[in-house]
Amino acid sequence: MQPHPETQPPTARRRRALAVGAVLWASFLAASAGTMFFFAFVAPESLLGDFPESDRIDRLGVYTLGFFGLWCLSALASALALYVHRQISGSDGRARTPRAPS
């Protein structure tokens, strides 16, 4: 009889997929909150500058660019946090204890 799949340790590919999903979801939530907070105080028209009317993008375009910019920034921060966490804890998830210099 084979063990239940949920009791088996996850493979490296599954761990990586879970990590990517966690980074993307956390950064999406952070970008959503950041976009609402930022545009509650800053009008999109004030960010457009003195471009001619034909070269300007509309309010929705500014909101979209702001959201995706914040999403990329927060995804980078989330991925960096995950990388640092993995360096500290090791690939097996157990905490490493630093060795004293000899």
Buried (B, 14 or more C-beta within 10 A) or exposed (E): EEEEEEEEEEEEEEBEEEBEEEBBEBBBEBBBEBBEEBBEEEEBEEEBEEEEEEEEEEEEEBBEEBBEBBBEBBBEBBBEEBEEEEEEEEEEEEEEEEEEEE
